[in-house]
Amino acid sequence: MIRERIQTFLEAQSGLLTESTIRAYRERLEVFAKFASQKPITALVCKSFLGHLLKSGRGRRTAAAYYSTVQALFAWLIDAGLVDANPVPKLKRFAIPVVERQPITDDEITKLLAQARADGRRDWVYAILCAWETGLRLGDVATLRWHEVSIVECVIRRVPIKTQRFGKVVEIPISLELVQAMRDTPPCLEGDQSFVCPNMAQLHAYDSHKTISAQFIKLSRKAGVNKSLHCVRHGRISHLLNKGVPIAVVRSLTGQSLKVLQGYSHSASLDEKRAAVA
């Protein structure tokens, strides 16, 4: 029943919202439908949906976006006369608990790369190295194009997907090791060769990041790391901040605001503290 109502809602939005927005709504509501399957949709179930999102590795703002989409669904269903009441409680400010992301460590990167190489996954060798060196998000790693990479200068110049509306280009230096990993990405005869990794670009176009994320989680668990690819980005940014790289430089690399970057810094390890006071 819930999936039928979701489909009715999405069909009603056709022509009113952009295709990318509808696609985002569809993805969020599918996650909710799967979570609420076989359950009566009550206020308690809706509130527990937030906890489910956070435990699955999504950030606070992402969880809030999913929750707000569910609210919009039921608000529309009420207006359409398909339900009598909205079971989704209003989301109060700061109601979502802070769940600290666990950044990837240097040792875990080594394990991930070793596993990717052992599995013969040259595409994942590239993706892991790219995410670690650049701090780019999964979508940007998957859809990076060759014209955005200067082999001579060893630099990436790209407008990140999440901040495209601002049109700000981030300029990121890269290593020769990453350049070689880019060159080693497997050919994809049916894919668009303007992408560094045509196979990942195809998967991203198919279902945004879901299939690629699932592939990484499988690889991560096999390597004994069990973290998401976003933790690689988080680890890189935290590494830079904890190393004392000026926050203005980190901002220029990631395109993030000061407020967002504050959530990425982590306390130094015990060894780092000992080195600092030695």
Kinemage of the C-alpha trace (Angstrom):
@kinemage 1
@onewidth
@group {chain A} dominant
@subgroup {mainchain}
@vectorlist {calphas} color= white
{ca met a 1} P 0.000 0.000 0.000
{ca ile a 2} L 2.727 2.489 0.940
{ca arg a 3} L 4.590 1.894 -2.326
{ca glu a 4} L 1.413 2.517 -4.315
{ca arg a 5} L 0.887 5.823 -2.528
{ca ile a 6} L 4.521 6.783 -3.075
{ca gln a 7} L 4.125 6.102 -6.797
{ca thr a 8} L 0.944 8.211 -6.913
{ca phe a 9} L 2.760 11.031 -5.132
{ca leu a 10} L 5.743 10.916 -7.486
{ca glu a 11} L 3.545 10.854 -10.578
{ca ala a 12} L 1.762 13.952 -9.300
{ca gln a 13} L 5.094 15.776 -9.007
{ca ser a 14} L 5.993 15.167 -12.649
{ca gly a 15} L 6.261 18.533 -14.367
{ca leu a 16} L 6.306 20.374 -11.045
{ca leu a 17} L 9.745 19.318 -9.867
{ca thr a 18} L 12.987 18.700 -11.718
{ca glu a 19} L 13.906 15.187 -12.762
{ca ser a 20} L 16.835 15.114 -10.327
{ca thr a 21} L 14.575 16.155 -7.420
{ca ile a 22} L 12.020 13.475 -8.266
{ca arg a 23} L 14.829 10.926 -8.489
{ca ala a 24} L 16.046 11.986 -5.033
{ca tyr a 25} L 12.486 11.748 -3.658
{ca arg a 26} L 12.091 8.293 -5.166
{ca glu a 27} L 15.319 7.057 -3.592
{ca arg a 28} L 14.490 8.447 -0.144
{ca leu a 29} L 10.933 7.141 -0.167
{ca glu a 30} L 12.064 3.700 -1.312
{ca val a 31} L 14.347 3.539 1.740
{ca phe a 32} L 11.370 4.479 3.922
{ca ala a 33} L 9.068 1.963 2.215
{ca lys a 34} L 11.588 -0.804 2.776
{ca phe a 35} L 12.025 0.209 6.422
{ca ala a 36} L 8.269 0.480 7.092
{ca ser a 37} L 7.325 -2.646 5.151
{ca gln a 38} L 4.801 -4.813 7.002
{ca lys a 39} L 4.523 -2.220 9.771
{ca pro a 40} L 1.629 0.078 10.626
{ca ile a 41} L 2.941 3.564 9.900
{ca thr a 42} L 2.780 5.313 13.257
{ca ala a 43} L 4.565 8.274 14.804
{ca leu a 44} L 6.865 5.864 16.659
{ca val a 45} L 7.826 4.047 13.451
{ca cys a 46} L 8.519 7.355 11.705
{ca lys a 47} L 10.730 8.570 14.547
{ca ser a 48} L 12.627 5.273 14.623
{ca phe a 49} L 13.257 5.761 10.892
{ca leu a 50} L 15.685 8.539 11.856
{ca gly a 51} L 17.677 6.192 14.049
{ca his a 52} L 17.736 3.646 11.239
{ca leu a 53} L 19.179 6.226 8.847
{ca leu a 54} L 21.914 7.279 11.264
{ca lys a 55} L 22.895 3.697 12.054
{ca ser a 56} L 23.178 2.969 8.344
{ca gly a 57} L 25.917 5.614 8.093
{ca arg a 58} L 23.979 8.624 6.817
{ca gly a 59} L 24.801 12.021 8.276
{ca arg a 60} L 22.435 14.235 10.271
{ca arg a 61} L 21.567 16.528 7.370
{ca thr a 62} L 21.013 13.605 5.018
{ca ala a 63} L 18.779 11.893 7.594
{ca ala a 64} L 16.816 15.136 7.991
{ca ala a 65} L 16.347 15.347 4.195
{ca tyr a 66} L 14.988 11.781 4.068
{ca tyr a 67} L 12.663 12.497 6.987
{ca ser a 68} L 11.418 15.757 5.444
{ca thr a 69} L 10.628 13.937 2.206
{ca val a 70} L 8.479 11.447 4.127
{ca gln a 71} L 6.709 14.408 5.766
{ca ala a 72} L 6.085 15.933 2.335
{ca leu a 73} L 4.669 12.631 1.107
{ca phe a 74} L 2.069 12.424 3.866
{ca ala a 75} L 1.226 16.136 3.661
{ca trp a 76} L 0.409 15.605 -0.020
{ca leu a 77} L -1.581 12.441 0.730
{ca ile a 78} L -3.705 14.389 3.212
{ca asp a 79} L -4.381 17.143 0.655
{ca ala a 80} L -5.270 14.475 -1.898
{ca gly a 81} L -7.715 12.877 0.542
{ca leu a 82} L -5.835 9.563 0.551
{ca val a 83} L -5.066 9.576 4.286
{ca asp a 84} L -6.753 11.226 7.238
{ca ala a 85} L -3.746 12.302 9.290
{ca asn a 86} L -0.012 12.807 9.018
{ca pro a 87} L 1.762 10.172 11.157
{ca val a 88} L 5.140 11.878 10.757
{ca pro a 89} L 5.956 14.062 13.800
{ca lys a 90} L 7.494 17.457 13.158
{ca leu a 91} L 11.258 17.431 13.352
{ca lys a 92} L 12.350 19.800 16.097
{ca arg a 93} L 15.622 21.613 15.814
{ca phe a 94} L 18.563 19.491 17.019
{ca ala a 95} L 16.207 16.530 17.484
{ca ile a 96} L 18.559 14.280 15.516
{ca pro a 97} L 21.329 12.980 17.749
{ca val a 98} L 24.898 13.598 16.691
{ca val a 99} L 26.510 10.416 15.415
{ca glu a 100} L 30.211 10.966 14.937
{ca arg a 101} L 31.483 9.657 11.641
{ca gln a 102} L 34.396 7.294 11.986
{ca pro a 103} L 37.163 8.392 9.634
{ca ile a 104} L 39.240 5.914 7.669
{ca thr a 105} L 42.795 5.545 8.940
{ca asp a 106} L 46.023 5.100 6.994
{ca asp a 107} L 46.149 1.414 7.964
{ca glu a 108} L 42.588 0.883 6.773
{ca ile a 109} L 43.367 2.535 3.434
{ca thr a 110} L 46.256 0.103 3.042
{ca lys a 111} L 43.914 -2.823 3.776
{ca leu a 112} L 41.286 -1.565 1.324
{ca leu a 113} L 43.799 -1.098 -1.481
{ca ala a 114} L 45.328 -4.524 -0.808
{ca gln a 115} L 41.879 -6.135 -0.975
{ca ala a 116} L 40.960 -4.286 -4.173
{ca arg a 117} L 44.208 -5.433 -5.802
{ca ala a 118} L 43.740 -9.008 -4.575
{ca asp a 119} L 40.250 -9.024 -6.098
{ca gly a 120} L 41.563 -7.616 -9.369
{ca arg a 121} L 39.373 -4.527 -8.970
{ca arg a 122} L 41.462 -1.839 -10.654
{ca asp a 123} L 38.407 0.401 -10.709
{ca trp a 124} L 38.281 0.311 -6.919
{ca val a 125} L 42.015 0.875 -6.611
{ca tyr a 126} L 41.409 4.103 -8.521
{ca ala a 127} L 38.280 5.038 -6.540
{ca ile a 128} L 39.860 4.460 -3.120
{ca leu a 129} L 43.038 6.345 -4.013
{ca cys a 130} L 41.049 9.188 -5.562
{ca ala a 131} L 38.725 9.550 -2.556
{ca trp a 132} L 41.682 9.395 -0.151
{ca glu a 133} L 43.930 11.856 -1.976
{ca thr a 134} L 41.271 14.343 -3.032
{ca gly a 135} L 38.525 14.077 -0.413
{ca leu a 136} L 35.975 13.981 -3.253
{ca arg a 137} L 32.592 12.402 -2.622
{ca leu a 138} L 31.609 9.096 -4.207
{ca gly a 139} L 29.583 10.726 -6.993
{ca asp a 140} L 32.483 12.969 -7.966
{ca val a 141} L 34.949 10.063 -7.963
{ca ala a 142} L 32.593 7.975 -10.113
{ca thr a 143} L 31.864 10.720 -12.650
{ca leu a 144} L 35.267 12.382 -12.904
{ca arg a 145} L 36.083 13.170 -16.562
{ca trp a 146} L 39.464 13.248 -18.245
{ca his a 147} L 39.140 16.918 -19.223
{ca glu a 148} L 39.021 17.692 -15.480
{ca val a 149} L 42.395 16.003 -14.949
{ca ser a 150} L 45.696 17.583 -15.943
{ca ile a 151} L 48.236 14.790 -16.271
{ca val a 152} L 51.057 17.283 -16.864
{ca glu a 153} L 50.297 19.370 -13.764
{ca cys a 154} L 49.039 16.410 -11.689
{ca val a 155} L 45.922 18.296 -10.650
{ca ile a 156} L 42.139 17.849 -10.731
{ca arg a 157} L 39.906 20.842 -11.417
{ca arg a 158} L 36.222 20.098 -10.850
{ca val a 159} L 32.945 21.617 -9.729
{ca pro a 160} L 31.664 19.107 -7.122
{ca ile a 161} L 28.181 17.710 -7.788
{ca lys a 162} L 26.813 18.733 -4.386
{ca thr a 163} L 27.805 22.382 -4.848
{ca gln a 164} L 27.185 22.738 -8.586
{ca arg a 165} L 24.691 25.529 -7.967
{ca phe a 166} L 27.576 27.730 -6.799
{ca gly a 167} L 29.759 26.850 -9.792
{ca lys a 168} L 32.936 26.971 -7.701
{ca val a 169} L 35.837 24.929 -9.067
{ca val a 170} L 37.998 23.046 -6.575
{ca glu a 171} L 41.633 22.586 -7.558
{ca ile a 172} L 43.252 19.485 -6.050
{ca pro a 173} L 46.848 18.324 -6.551
{ca ile a 174} L 47.246 14.565 -7.044
{ca ser a 175} L 50.109 12.074 -6.948
{ca leu a 176} L 51.675 10.150 -9.795
{ca glu a 177} L 50.352 6.986 -8.112
{ca leu a 178} L 46.782 8.221 -8.562
{ca val a 179} L 47.482 9.251 -12.161
{ca gln a 180} L 48.701 5.707 -12.855
{ca ala a 181} L 45.622 4.240 -11.138
{ca met a 182} L 43.460 6.392 -13.419
{ca arg a 183} L 45.291 5.083 -16.473
{ca asp a 184} L 44.863 1.516 -15.214
{ca thr a 185} L 41.070 1.698 -14.886
{ca pro a 186} L 39.565 -1.139 -16.957
{ca pro a 187} L 38.084 -0.316 -20.379
{ca cys a 188} L 34.314 -0.269 -20.774
{ca leu a 189} L 33.496 -0.683 -24.468
{ca glu a 190} L 29.907 0.499 -24.109
{ca gly a 191} L 30.725 3.301 -21.696
{ca asp a 192} L 31.497 6.949 -22.255
{ca gln a 193} L 35.289 7.097 -22.595
{ca ser a 194} L 35.349 10.736 -21.481
{ca phe a 195} L 35.029 9.397 -17.919
{ca val a 196} L 38.119 8.256 -16.040
{ca cys a 197} L 36.168 5.161 -14.944
{ca pro a 198} L 33.353 4.575 -17.479
{ca asn a 199} L 32.008 1.541 -15.597
{ca met a 200} L 31.458 3.480 -12.371
{ca ala a 201} L 30.010 6.403 -14.321
{ca gln a 202} L 27.470 4.036 -15.893
{ca leu a 203} L 26.482 2.636 -12.505
{ca his a 204} L 26.146 6.143 -11.079
{ca ala a 205} L 23.880 7.166 -13.960
{ca tyr a 206} L 21.782 4.032 -13.396
{ca asp a 207} L 20.943 4.470 -9.720
{ca ser a 208} L 23.005 7.379 -8.406
{ca his a 209} L 25.354 5.920 -5.782
{ca lys a 210} L 23.418 2.882 -4.491
{ca thr a 211} L 25.102 0.089 -6.458
{ca ile a 212} L 28.568 1.615 -6.118
{ca ser a 213} L 28.074 2.125 -2.377
{ca ala a 214} L 26.985 -1.497 -1.994
{ca gln a 215} L 30.065 -2.662 -3.891
{ca phe a 216} L 32.350 -0.667 -1.616
{ca ile a 217} L 30.666 -1.907 1.564
{ca lys a 218} L 31.185 -5.488 0.362
{ca leu a 219} L 34.860 -4.777 -0.360
{ca ser a 220} L 35.253 -2.936 2.943
{ca arg a 221} L 33.827 -5.811 4.978
{ca lys a 222} L 36.009 -8.290 3.134
{ca ala a 223} L 39.045 -6.173 4.033
{ca gly a 224} L 37.991 -6.094 7.694
{ca val a 225} L 37.359 -2.346 7.657
{ca asn a 226} L 33.539 -2.195 7.459
{ca lys a 227} L 33.150 1.517 6.728
{ca ser a 228} L 31.509 3.501 3.942
{ca leu a 229} L 33.384 5.346 1.198
{ca his a 230} L 32.303 8.645 2.739
{ca cys a 231} L 34.489 7.678 5.711
{ca val a 232} L 37.438 7.845 3.304
{ca arg a 233} L 36.582 11.467 2.511
{ca his a 234} L 36.030 12.133 6.194
{ca gly a 235} L 39.357 10.531 7.075
{ca arg a 236} L 41.216 12.615 4.511
{ca ile a 237} L 39.743 15.894 5.712
{ca ser a 238} L 40.308 14.992 9.364
{ca his a 239} L 43.888 13.982 8.539
{ca leu a 240} L 44.555 17.372 6.945
{ca leu a 241} L 43.001 19.319 9.811
{ca asn a 242} L 44.753 17.312 12.512
{ca lys a 243} L 48.060 17.720 10.666
{ca gly a 244} L 47.691 21.472 11.005
{ca val a 245} L 46.823 22.317 7.406
{ca pro a 246} L 45.190 25.783 7.492
{ca ile a 247} L 41.422 25.515 7.311
{ca ala a 248} L 41.384 27.977 4.390
{ca val a 249} L 43.486 25.506 2.383
{ca val a 250} L 41.184 22.612 3.313
{ca arg a 251} L 38.203 24.713 2.250
{ca ser a 252} L 39.816 25.370 -1.126
{ca leu a 253} L 40.357 21.629 -1.597
{ca thr a 254} L 36.850 20.522 -0.587
{ca gly a 255} L 34.652 23.539 -1.290
{ca gln a 256} L 33.069 23.208 2.161
{ca ser a 257} L 32.026 25.889 4.603
{ca leu a 258} L 33.731 26.529 7.938
{ca lys a 259} L 30.645 25.234 9.756
{ca val a 260} L 30.773 21.903 7.933
{ca leu a 261} L 34.523 21.530 8.374
{ca gln a 262} L 34.168 21.924 12.126
{ca gly a 263} L 32.285 18.640 12.172
{ca tyr a 264} L 35.154 16.862 10.466
{ca ser a 265} L 38.019 17.570 12.848
{ca his a 266} L 38.822 14.831 15.324
{ca ser a 267} L 40.855 14.655 18.477
{ca ala a 268} L 44.405 13.563 17.954
{ca ser a 269} L 45.369 9.991 18.789
{ca leu a 270} L 47.281 9.180 21.993
{ca asp a 271} L 50.515 8.741 20.009
{ca glu a 272} L 50.010 12.153 18.389
{ca lys a 273} L 49.429 13.713 21.803
{ca arg a 274} L 52.605 12.115 23.156
{ca ala a 275} L 54.573 13.423 20.186
{ca ala a 276} L 53.138 16.902 20.752
{ca val a 277} L 54.224 17.102 24.406
{ca ala a 278} L 57.578 15.330 23.977
